[in-house]
Amino acid sequence: METTLKSFLNSKKYTRVKLKLTKTNHFEIKASINGIKGLFILDTGASSSCIGFESASFFNLKVKNSNVKAAGAGATDMLTKISKNNTIKIGRFKVDKMNLVLFDLTHVNTALLNHGGKPVDGIIGADVLKKTKAIIDYETKHLYLK
């Protein structure tokens, strides 16, 4: 009998979450931050998970100033803030005590809108993916978390 990736990962107690491939060739994922649902880009190249400044109160984040400058998606030296000890829920999988970087996501959302995409609340980055031992199945558009 042939073992599929899905059955193999299920046997290893992974949780499966559907991804949506957008017109901009990004994977969108629905997730909750501190119990509040939002729309995010899954970005393996982002070292930290991020939220836009404008969404801080929406997700009930306790925000502190940060001296770290962010760079990405064509922008550099962006001011950031940090929010510590947040809960991120993706599908049925919950990750506690996650730090989130906050910065101005305007350039990201402008690019998405200009290419027929939807604006997002933030980015799920490598920090969450590493902590959850994530596996991305590009063929079936699923994320597996453990």
N, C-alpha and C positions, 0 to 999 in steps of 0.2 A: 504494500500500500504506500502511495506517495504522500509524504508529509509536506503540507503547505507551510509557508511562513506564518500565516495566521494561526494554524493549529500548533505549530512549534512554540510560538511566543505565548499563546494561551497556556500551554503546558508549563511554561516558565513564569506564569502569574503576571504577565504584562497586561495592561489595560489598553484597549484600542480606541483611538479617537479619529473621527473623519476630518480630513483636510479638504479645503476648497482651493483649487488652482484658479487664480484670477486672470483677467485679461492682461495684466502686467507680468504674468509668469511668477507671481509670488504665491506662497501658500498662506491662506487666511485661516485663522483658528479662533473659535469662540472660547473664551475663558472668563473666569470670575476672579476679581481681585477683592479681597475682604468681603466676599459674598455678593458683589455687584458685577453683573454680566457686561462684557465688552467685546470688541472685535480687535483682533491683533494680527500682525504679520509674524509668521514663524521665520526667524532669521538665524541660521547657523553661524553666520559671520559676525553677529553682534555679540560682543563678550558679555554684556549685561542686558537683562530685561529692562525695558524702558516704558515710561508713561509720559504723555505730553503734559506740560505745565497746566494747560487748561482743564485737564481731567483729575487733578489732585483732589479737589473737594468731592468730585463725583464718586471717586473710589475710596473716600474717607481716609486719605493718606496723611500721616503725621510727617511733615516735611522739614528738613533741615538744610541749611546752606552747605555747599560743597565747593572745594577748591579745584576739583577735577574738571578738566575741559573735555568735551565730547567731540568726536569727529565721525562722519559717516554720511553716505548717500550724497556726496558732493559738498558737504558743509564741514567746516573745521572751526576749532576754538569756540565751540558753543558753551555757554554757561549751563551749569547743571545744579541740581539739588538732589538730595537723597531721601528716601523713605525706607526705614528699617522695619523688620519683623512683620511683614505682610504675608497673607495667605493667598496662594494662587491655586485655583481649582481648574483643571482641564479635564473635561469629561467627568468621570467618577474619581479621578486621581487628584489628590490634594497635596500641596507642598507648603509647609509652614516655614516661618522665619526667613522669608526671602526679602532681600533688599532690592529696591527698585530705583533706577536712575530716572530723574525727571529732566526733560529738556524740551525745547521748542520743536514740536513735530510739524510745524507749518510746511517746511520744505518737503517732507516726506508725503504729507497728505496732498499738497499741491501737485506733486509728481504723479501720485496715484490718480487723482481726479483728471489730470491732463491726458492720461492714457486709458480713460474709461473705467477706472477702479473706484472703490469706495474708500472714504477716509477711515482711518483706524484710530483706536484709542492708545495703541502702543505696540511694542515689539516684544515677543517672547524670544529670548536670546539663549546663548550657549550655557549660561549659568543654570537655567532651569533644565535645559536638555541634558547637561552632564549630571545634574543631581538626580534626575529621573531615569538615567540610563536609556535615554530615548533612542529609538530606531525609527527612521523614516522609510516607509515603503512608497517610493515614488510611483511605481506602477499602479497600485490600487488607491493611492492618495490617502494613506492612513499614517498616523503617528502612534507608536507603541511606547508606553511609559511603565516604569517599574519602580 
